[in-house]
Amino acid sequence: MPLTKLQFKPGINREVTSYTNEGGWFDMDMVRFRFGFPEKIGGWSRFAGVNFLGSCRALHSWKALDGTDFIGVGTNLKYYLLEGQQFYDITPIRLTSGAGDATFATGADTLNGAISAVSETIVIDSATGFPASGRVKIGSEEITYASISSVTLNGCARGQNGTTAAAHADGAAIACCTITVTENEHGALDNDFVTFTDAASLGGLITSSVLNQEYQITTIVSSNAYQIEARTVSSIPSITTTNGLNPTFVFCNTSDSGTGGSATVAAYQINTGLDTTISGNGWNAGTWGRGTWNSSTDLTASGQTLRIWSHDNFGEDLLINVRDGGVYYWNKTNGTGVRAQSLSSLSGTDNPPTVAKKVLVSDVSRHIIVFGCNPENSTDQDPLLIRFGSQESLLTWSASATNSAGDLRLGSGSEIITAIETKQQIMVFTDVSLHAMQYLGTPFTFGIGMVSDNLTIMSPLSAINVEDKIFWMGQEEFYAYSGSVQRLPCTVRDYVFSDFNFLQKEKVTAASNTAFGEVWWFYPSGSSEENDRYVVFNYQQNLWYYGNMGRTVWLDRGINADPIAASADHYLYAQETGFDDGSTVPNTAISAYIESSQVDMGDGDHFLFLSRLVPDLTFMNSTAEAPSATMTLQTRNYPGGVYLQSQAQAVTRTATVPVEQWTNVVNVRLRGRSFSFKVSSSEEGVGWRLGTPRVDLRPDGRR
């Protein structure tokens, strides 16, 4: 019998059954299509050797006039500039207190009871609610008591490690690293950052050096007090780990009775945001412990909790905006040691916006444009208002006959979701419509008109401009715009949206990978709180495919040779480098596979017999000494039946010169009404591209 080519239709189709999709591919992971043929995707390696605090959902790269490369990195806790291999914190300051407004007080926990021998059993006294005997743990310290009559907690979150029971007597104070800071109307939230200067020693182990550094607030006590945990002198970057901060604590002693003196100054960074979306309103909205018990919150609906940044260049300088927060400016001339500052704090600024949903700079007209901002002479945010400063100006925002500043207001939708710039227009998305904003020149400056309504967009990050065409993910739909709005027919639509965590939809992020003609969307599956999957539209081949990979944001190549992506492990990665997973040390292999739908003979009424497989693939650019991939043939009798027979065989490269060579033929003995074909690999340094394998296939009766 002649050999039969295994030539499958490119792309994945999950909108029909596997049996109906005969001659196509049905499942895959970590594989893409090039020129219609599947190949393993590229790997990734750590782009910078250090990690950052928080979840990153904004990346922006540019080159300064002196040739310095920068990447802006916005997380829910900080805004960084990456220069070389170092993150520089330029998070803006929202409040600097007056000298002496902030005071310190140490707390200690007091336990009253008789000390006994160590016991592993804890018995709760029903009358007092305290352990009647055994070990009690205060903070991270275990102390043994025969009975405990009372415990006085002064807010100590962490007791001193290593203290033995013998060191305690009735009424003894346990050393504590918690310091309560008192300042009226401090405006801070849990996890905010504050830097103290000019504080004096508290008299004991809490020295001025311990106090005068940057701290992350652990607990909000009230609107006039919060708590920090004293640590040895160390910078925030030096104690940053993938799990957050890991300091060495300093525990007070009885001499620490001071208040820090009358010169203490506290500089509060802008409030941190959440790394998740919480729906609802009232005291229960937000993460547990975000505020004090029964406190109110301004979290009113899904979409107002996840921290999202926007940013753009004003020359070589940087404009940044935290969604539904302030607009800030970083001056390259001042260097990475100086933080960004609010537009309203700049000398000579005339009525700038103080709250917005997004900022960008028009490449056509050089106007700074803010979306969903406050009107002139008002502090109330209008979610449908667009304002623009005077042309080429950072400072002039009040509209007059002598400048080109002004505003526009959309009449459709309830809020602006995002705005995407193209060559000639700025496309503005609301929750239900799309508008085109275009530069007109004097006297109107900009005009805007609706392009389409009755459409949806999944999140502020789910739209992207690729080669002057906008792609975005909507609510269970995919769209494209290049002069008119089109719904993209999607062959994996049901697969994506039937297993999707819509509570975390704001985390969806769009990405371009133009080297391969791809648009990616990273999204959270139904059982995940974070992005753990991707779906790809190949706009050059008009194909869809998908896989499993967790990325919170992605930046295409340009200034950088490779795409840069952020992961939930708080590292940046250079994508499409090698073929391995660089998130571990040492690297680990990426498991990749693609599997076909069922193939039968005629109408499936004949049994078929498989006796040989002739591989056709290339291991081009693989770094493994003897790269290999596994080819698997599986047979079954009925579309809904189980696979009855399966045979897998490794196909290994045997030579590279004069031409690449690999395993010649695989002998098999398989029988069934239909069969599927699968290629997979799970070894380090292996990349592959499939060609057109052949099988020796013949009919084997009707039984």
N, C-alpha and C positions, 0 to 999 in steps of 0.2 A: 504493500500500500504506500502511496506517496505521503510525504509528511504534510501536516496541516499547520498553517501559520496561526499563532495565537496573537492576533492583532486586535486589541480592544479599543473601543471608542474612548477618547481622552475625557478626563473629568470624572467627578463622582455624581451619581444619581441616586438619591435616597427618597425621591418622591414616588417611586413605584417599588414593587417587590423585586427581590433579587432575581427571581425566575423571569419576570417580565423584562428586566434590564439585561437580557441576554446579549452578550457581546460588549458589555461595558464594565466599568469598575464600580464596586459597591462599598468598599470600606478601606480606610487608610489611616496612617498617622505618620507625621514627620516626612511626608513625601510631597513633591510638587510635580507639575508637568512642564516640560520644555519641548517645544515643537511637537506636542501631542504625545510625548513619551514620558513615563514616570521616572523620577530620580529622587534620591534621598536629599533632603534639604541640608543647608550648611549648618555647622555648629556655632558655638559661641564661647567667648572667653571674657574674663573680667576686664573692663575697659580702664578702670582705675583700681588701684590696690586697696583703697579705703572705702568704707561704706558710709552711708548718710543716715540721719535720723528721720523717721517717718516714712509714709508711703508716697512715692513720687508719681505725680500725674501730669507733669509738665516738663518738657525739655525744649531748649531753644539754643541753637549754635550760631555763632558769628565770629568774624575776624575783625579785630580792631585795626586802626590805621597803622600802628607800629608792627602789625603782623601777628599779634598775640591771639591765640585761639581761646575762645570762651564757650562754655556750655552753661546756660541757666538751668538750674534744677529746682523745681518747686515741689515741696512735700507738704503734708498736712501740719508739720511742725515748724519747718524752716524754709527759707529760700537761700539757696547756695549758688555760688559761681564756681565752676570747676575750671581751674587753670592748671595745665599739666596733670599731675597726680594728686592735687590737693583741692579739697573743698573749702571755700571761703564763705563764711556766714555773713550775708548782707541783709538779713531779715530786718525790716524797719522797726524803729522804736515808736511806740504810740504814746508813751507818757514817761516823763522824767520828773521824779518827785523833788520837792524842795529839801534843802539840807535839814536833816533831823526829823523829817516827816515819818520815816520808817524806823521803827524800834524793834529790838529783838528780846525774846524771853525763852529760856530753856525750860523744859518740862521733865518731870521724873515720875515714874510709876511707883506707888507705895503699896506693899503687900503686908498684911498683918496676919500672922499665924505662927505656929510652932514648927520648927524644922525637924524633919525625921529622916530616916534612911531612905535611900533611893528605892522607888517602887515603880514597876512598869504599868500598874493598873491605876486608872483614874476613876474615882467614885464621885459622882455628883451628889452634893447634899441638897435634898429636895427643898429644904427650908430656905437656904441662902442662895442656891443656884450656883455655888462655887464648888470646885473639887474638894471633897472631904479629906482626901489623902492622895498621894501619888505626885505626879509631875504636872505643873502648870506652865504654860508657855506664854510669855509676854514678849511680843515682837518676835525676835529670833532666839530668845533665851529661855531655856528650860530650868525651872527651880523646883525643888521638892519640898513639900510642906505636909505635915500631918493633918492640919485643918486650916482653912482660910476663912477668916471672919469677914474681911472686906478687902476690896481692891480699889484704890483711887487712881484713875487714869487721867493723866494730864495731857493726853494727846500724843503719847509716845508711840510711834509706829514701829520702832525697831529697838529692842533692848540690846545691851552690849553682849556680844558673843563671848563664850568661854568662862563666864562667871559660874562658880560652883555654889551649891546650896549652902555649904559651910561658910561662905562669905556673907551670908545674909542673916539678919536677926529680925525680930518683930518690928514692923514699922520701917524697915530699911528701904532706902530709895535705890532704884535700879537705874544705872547710867543709861542715858538716852541720847540719840543723835538728832532728834526732832527739835527744830527751832520754830517758834511761832513768831511771825512778823506781823506787826500791827501798823496799818496805814489806812487812814480814812478814804473810803471810796476808791480803792485801788483798781477796780475794774478787771481784775485778773480772773482766769478760769483755770481749772485743773489742767496740768501739763504745760501751762504757759512758762515762759522763760524770763528771768529777771537778773540783772547784773547790779551788784552792790559795789559802791566805792566809798572811800573815806570813813569806813566804819572802824570803831575802836574795839579792842579785845573785850570779851565778856568777863575776863578776869581769871580764867582757868585754861582749859584745853581749847576752848573756842577762841582762837586768836584772831587778830585783825586780818591776817593772811587767809585764814579759813573763811572768813565772812566775805572778803572783798574779791569775789569771783562770780561767774555766771552760775545760776541755779535753775533747775526745773521745779516748779511748784508741785508738791505732792497732794495737798489737800486745801480746799477752800473752806475756811472756818465760817466766815461771814463776809459781808461786803467791806468789812474793815480789818480783816485778819486772814492770814493764810499760813501754811506750813511748808518748810523746806527741810532737807536732811543734810546736816553738816558733813563735809567730806574733806579729805586732804586736798592740798593745793594741786589742781589739775585742770587742764582745759577740757571743754566739752568734747572736742574731737578725740582727745586722747582716751576718753572713757566710753566712747560710742561703740557699741557692739550691735550685732544683728538683732539682739533682743532688747535694745534700748541702751540706757546708761548703766554702767557697772562701776560705781565709785568705791573707794575705800573710805568707810565712814569714820567720822571723829565723834567720840562720845564725851559728853560734858561731864564735869565733876562739880563738887559742891562750891567751888570758887567761881563758877560761871553764873554770876548773879547780876551782871551788868546789862545794859540796854543797847550798847553799841555806840553811845555818844551822841552828840548833837550835830554831827557833820555828815551823817550817813545819807547817801543819795542812792535811790533805786531807779534804774532804767528798765522799763517794761517793754518787751517786744510785743508786736501786735498779737492779738489772741490767736492761739493755735486753733486748728480745725480738726474735724473728725476724719478718720480714714474709712468710714463706713456711712451708709445712708440709713437714717432712722426716721420712720414716718410717725406722724401724730403731733399733738401739741400739749401744752401744760407741763407740769413738773416732771411727768414721766417721759417726755420726749428727750432723746439724747441717750448717750451711754450711761449705765448705772454709775452713780457717784459723780457725774459731771458737775453738779452743783450741790448745794446743801439740801437737806430734807425739806420737802414741801416748797422748794423755791420755784419761781416761775422761769420760763424759758422763752426765747424768741424763735425757737424751732417750731414752725407751724405746718410744714408739709414736707413730703419727700422731695429732695432736691436742694434743700437748704442746709444740709448737714455735711455733705462731702466737700472737703477742701479741694478746690480746683483753681489753678492759676492761669492767667494769660500773660503774654509778654511779647514785646516787639522792640526793634531797634529804632532809636532816634539818633541817626548818625552812628557813631560808635558807642553811644551811651545806651542805656536800657530803660524801658518803661515796663513796669510790672503791675498787675492787678490781681488781687484775690477776689474771686467771684463773690458778689454781694458785699464787697469790702472796699477799701481805699485804693487809690491809684498812686504809684510810687515811682521815683526816678533815681537811677544810679548813674553817677558821673564817672566815666572811665578815667578822667584826669585825676580824680581823688584816690584811685587805686582800690584794691580788694580789701584793704583794711578799714574802709569807710562804708557804713551801711547805706542802703537806699533810704530816701526820705520822701515824705508825702509831697504831692504837688503844692498843696496849700501852704507848706512850710517854706517854699522857695521864695527868696527875696524878689519882690516885684510881681508876684503872681496875682492875676486879676480874676477872681471868682471861678476857680477851677472846680471840676467835679470832685466830690469827696467820697462817693460810693458808686460802684458800677459793677456790671456783670462781665465786661470784657473791654480790653483796650487793644487797638492796633494803629499802625501808622500807614496811611495811604501811600503806596509806592508811586501813584500817578501824580498826586497833588501835594504830597508832603504835609498833610494835615494829620494831627493826632485825633483819633476818633474813639469815643467811649460809648458803650451800649448799655442800656438799662440803668441809667444814672439819675442823679438828682438835677432838677432844673436850676437855672440861675436864681440866686438869692433864696434858695430853699435847701434844706438838708434832707427832705423826704425823697426817698428813692422812687422813681417812676420806672417800672420794669419794661416799658415800651418806648422810652425816650432815648434818642441818639443825640449826642452833642459833639461838636468838633471845634477845636481851637483855631485861632487864626493861622493861615498858611505859614509853614516853617517856624512856628512859634511854640515854645514850651509854656509860656507864661500868660498869653492873652486868650481869655475865654469869654469875656463879656462881649456880646454881639453889638456892633456899631457900624455906622456908615463908612468908617475908615479902616475896617478890617474885614476878614472873611470868616470870623467865628459865627456860629449859629447852632441851630438844633432842628431836628425832625422828630415827629412822633408817629409811630405806626398805629393803624386803626384796626388791626386784626390780631387776634390772639390775646393771651393774658400776660405773657412775658417773652422777652427775647432770650432764646436759648444759646445761640452762638452766631458768629459772623465769619465768613470765609472770603478772602480776597482772591480775585482772578485778575487777568491782565487788564480788563477794562471796567470791571464792576466789583462791588463788594456785595456778596449775597448774604442777606440777613434772615436767619431762621427764627420764627416764633414757634410756639408749641403746636400751631395748626397751619402755618402758612410760610411761604418763602417770598422774599422781597429783593429787588435789585436796586442797589444804591449806586448812583453814578455821578461823577464830577461834571458839573455844568459850567463852572467859571462864574464870574461876577454877573449879576448881583446875587444870584441864588446859591452859589457855591456847590451844593449837592441837591440832587433830586432823588426820589425813591418811588417805586411802584411795585404793586404786587405781581408776582410771577405765577404763583399757584397757591391754592388753598386746599383744605381737606387732605393734608398730608401730615405725617408725623416724623419726629426725630427722636432717637432713643436717648441721647445724652449730649451735653455740650462738647464732648470729645469725639463723638461718633461720626463726624463729617470731615472730609479732607479733600483738598484740591490736588489733583494729579494730572499733569500735562494739560492744564486749563480746563479740566472737567471735574466737577464735584461729585463725589460718591458719599452716600451716607446710609446708615442703618436706621430704619424706622421701627415702629411697633409692629413686629412680625412681617416687615417688608424691607426690601433694599431699593434704593433710588439712585438715580444719576441725573445730573443737570449739565447740559452743554448748549444752552439756548432755550431749551424746554425741559420740563421734568418728565422723566421716564421711570416707570417701575421696572426693575431688573428681574426678568424671569430667573428664578433660583432653584437649582436642582437639589439643594440641601436645606431648603427652607424649613421643612417640618422637623428635620433632624436637629437644627439649631434651636428653634423656638419651642419645641416640645420639651426640651430639657434646659431651661433658662431660668435663672434667678432674677425675676423682674423686680424684686425688692431692692436689688443692687444694680439696677440698669444704668445708673449714672456713672458706673465704673467702665462702661463700654468705651473703648478707645479705638479709633481708626488709625491705620498706618499705611504708608506707601513703601513698596519695595520695588522701585522703578527698574532696577537691574534685571528683574525677572517679569516686569509688566504686571505687578500684583498690587491689589489693595487688600489689606488684612484688617479684620476686626477681632480684637480680644474681648472676651466676654465671660461672665461667671455662669457656670453650669448650675443646674437646679439644686445641687447639694453643696455648692461652694459659696462662700462669702466674698471671694476675691476672683479676679480673672484667672481662669485655668484652662480655657480653650480658645481656639482661633478658628475663624472661617475666612477663606480667601476667595476673592474674585479675580481671575486672571483676565484683564481687560483686553489683552492682545489676542488671546485665544478664545475668549468668551467662555471660560470654564470656571467651575466651582470645585473647591476641595476644602478639607478641614483637618484638624488635629488637636493635640493636647500640648499646650505650652502656656505658662503663666507670665504675662507681661502687663505692667500697669500703664506703660506709655512707650511709644516707639518714635524714633527720629531717623528719617531716611538719610542715606549717605549724601554728602555735599561738601561741607567744610571738612567732615571726617570721611576717611576712605570707605568705611563700612557703616551700615546702620547701627545706631546706638539705642538700646532698650533698657528700661528699668524693670526690676523684678521685685516681688514681694519680700525677698531676702535682703533688701536695702543695698543692693549693688547695681551698678551699671554694667552692661555687657555689650561687647562688640559682636554683632550678629554676622552670620554668613562667613565665619572664620573657621577653617578646619571642618571636622565632622563629629566633634565630641561635645559633651556637656561640660562646660568650663565653670559651672557653679560649685563644683566640688574640687578639693585638692587631695590627691591628684585628680585630673579629669576622668570622667566616666563615659562609657559608651552611650550613644543615643540609639534607642530601639526604634526602628523604622520598618513599616510594612505597607503593602498594598495588596488587596485581594479582589479578584474579579467576581462578577455575578456568575450564575450557572450557565454552562454551555451544554447543549444536547445535540443529538442528530435528528434531522427532520423535525417532526412535531413532538419528539420525546417519546415516541412509541417503540423505539429500538434501544436495546442495551448497547453500550459501547465498550470497547476494550482498549486500554492504553498500555503500550509496551515500551515506548522510548520517549525521552524528552531531550531535545537539543537546545542547550542554553544559548542565549544571545544577550549579553550585557557587557558593560565596560566598568572597570574600577578606576577610571581616570582620576588622578590627583589624590588617590588614597595614600595614606602614610603608613598603613600597616604593612608588615613585611610580606605577608601572604594573605591579602584581603579576600574575604569570601562572603557570599550571601546564600541564603537558604531558599530553594525553590520547592514549593509544596503543591502536589496535586491531590485533590480530594474528590471522592465520588459519593453520590447518594442516589436513591431510587425515585424519590418524590420531592416536590418543591418544599413541602413542610417537614420532610423527614430529616433524620440525623445523618451525619456523614458516616458511611459504613466502612469505607476504606480511605486511608491517607498514607502518603509516602512523601517524606521530605528528604532532600539531598542537598548538601553543601556544594556550591559551585565556587571554585577557588581559582584565583589567578595563578598561572604557572610560569608566565614569562611576560616581559614587557618589550623586548627587542627580538627581532626587528619590528614586530607588531605585537600588540597585546594578545595574550593567549590565556585560555581558562579551560576548565573541565570540558571535555569533548562531548560526552553524551551521558545521560543518566538512564539506566535501565529500570523500568518499573513494571508492575503487573497489577493493574487496577481495572475494576469492572463496575458499571453502574449505568443508570439512565442519563445522568448528567455529571459534570465535573466542574470544579473551580480551580483557579490557579492563583498562587500567592508567592510573593517575593518578600523576604524579610532579612534584616541584619541586626545584630546586637553586639558587635565587636568594636573596639576602639580603632580609630583611624581609618574606618571603612566608609567610602562613598561609592555609590553605584548609579548607573543609568541603564534602564532596561531597553532592549531593542525589540526584536520580534522572534521569540522562541518558536520552536516547532515541536509538534508531538506526532508520534506514530499512532494514529487513531483509526479504528475500523469498527464496523457494526458487528454486534455479537448476538444476534437473534432478538426475538420479541418477548421472551419469558419475563 
